[in-house]
């Protein structure tokens, strides 16, 4: 999975770096929880 578009936001470099790091931390936290959650969903039509 890839998240893009940070440079296109027009942020100053310090804000860009902060936002990027926050998103990296968020993916590290949430991504391992995604598959177990999806496994609990009822996907029958």
C-alpha positions in Angstrom: 0.0 0.0 0.0 1.3 3.4 -0.8 0.2 6.8 0.3 1.1 9.7 -1.9 0.4 13.4 -2.5 2.3 15.0 0.4 4.4 17.2 -1.8 1.4 18.4 -3.7 -0.2 19.8 -0.6 2.0 22.9 -0.8 3.1 22.6 2.8 6.4 24.1 4.1 9.1 21.4 4.5 8.7 21.3 8.4 4.9 20.6 8.1 5.5 18.2 5.2 7.9 16.2 7.3 5.6 16.2 10.4 2.6 15.1 8.4 4.6 12.4 6.7 5.9 11.0 10.0 2.4 11.1 11.6 1.1 9.1 8.7 3.9 6.6 8.9 3.2 6.1 12.6 -0.5 5.7 11.9 0.1 3.1 9.2 2.4 1.2 11.6 -0.4 1.2 14.2 -3.4 0.5 12.1 -2.2 -1.7 9.3 -1.6 -4.8 11.5 -5.1 -4.4 12.8 -6.7 -4.3 9.4 -6.7 -8.0 8.4 -8.1 -9.3 11.7 -10.9 -6.7 11.5 -11.7 -7.6 7.9 -11.9 -11.2 8.9 -14.7 -10.4 11.3 -16.9 -8.8 8.6 -19.9 -10.5 7.1 -19.5 -10.0 3.4 -22.5 -12.1 2.2 -24.8 -10.2 -0.1 
